[in-house]
Amino acid sequence: MSVESTLAKVETELREGRHRQARLRLRVLLSSHPTDLTVRHRFADAYQRIQHPEQAGRWNYLDESLTLWDLWAFERRFPDPVRRLSLLCWPDPARTPPSTPLARRRLAALYREATGTAPDWPDHPEDAAVRRRPEGRTRLEADRVLAELRER
């Protein structure tokens, strides 16, 4: 079964409220295609639908649709950068860069935070050198912004 047909099945299952089955199908798909950012985005969508922002943040971490709320929830639930890097389930992050510049910068920043070194991506040295967190915010800044959003 192709990635596209599997994702179509997942979409049907999500529409029908079979969230657990959709997540299981996505887990199997991700094990076969661990660097497919579309599969990761769909995984995040499945968790957003059942209101699990920490898991949505986990699976959308490398996607442009990552919200500050999901990022905050992921980092709050898993404060250790080594654990967060592990939870991304990215195969060999030291040597395997993601396909998009944004994803490379985010993975490089987390990798550096977790290990203290930059990944070795000869084809993308500028992305591997990134040191900042997603959106360039510190955890305290993110907490402040989210507190303001909740007050509105």
Order of alpha helices (4+ residues) and beta strands (2+ residues): alpha-alpha-alpha-alpha-alpha-alpha-alpha-alpha-alpha
